[in-house]
Amino acid sequence: MGKSYVSKIVDFMVEEAEKYTDSGSWAVYYCELNEEFKFASDEWLDNHLTAILREFNQREEIADLSVVRDKNGNPCGFDFVLWLMYCQNAEFTVDIH
């Protein structure tokens, strides 16, 4: 049957972060998801917010996650941090004493 829409959206966000962040920190807003996934209107994302958060929380790459909210308190995006070992552009050193 293929992946669910929720899984596809979370895969997209995590894969973009893995490719482009060098610090592990990444944010994706609803408008970006609206462009990438035509079915993902703001209303659809709001209605599937719990499932999206659940999917994020099952990913081993995720160190931290929060929902971005607009000035009215409505969800409008996702702010998350990847463990650095998943970031292709991460520059970190290990200090061994």
C-alpha positions, 0 to 999 in steps of 0.5 A: 500500500505504500507509506502514509501521507503522515510518514511521507511528510515526516520523512521529507522534513527529516531528510531535508534537515539531514541534508542541509543543517550543520547544527542539527537545528531545523524548522519547517513551516506549514507553507513549505509543506503546502508547496511540497505536498498539495494535499497538505493544507493548513487544515489537513496539517492541523487535523493530523498534528497528533499523528505527525508528532507521534511519527516524529517521536518514533524517529531515532534521528530526533533529539528534540521537537516542538510545534511552532505557533503563530501569534494567535497560538495556532500551529504553523510549523515544526522546530526540531533538532537532529542528533548530529550523527545524522547531519551530513554537514555537521562539523563537530569534534570530540575532545578526549582527555 
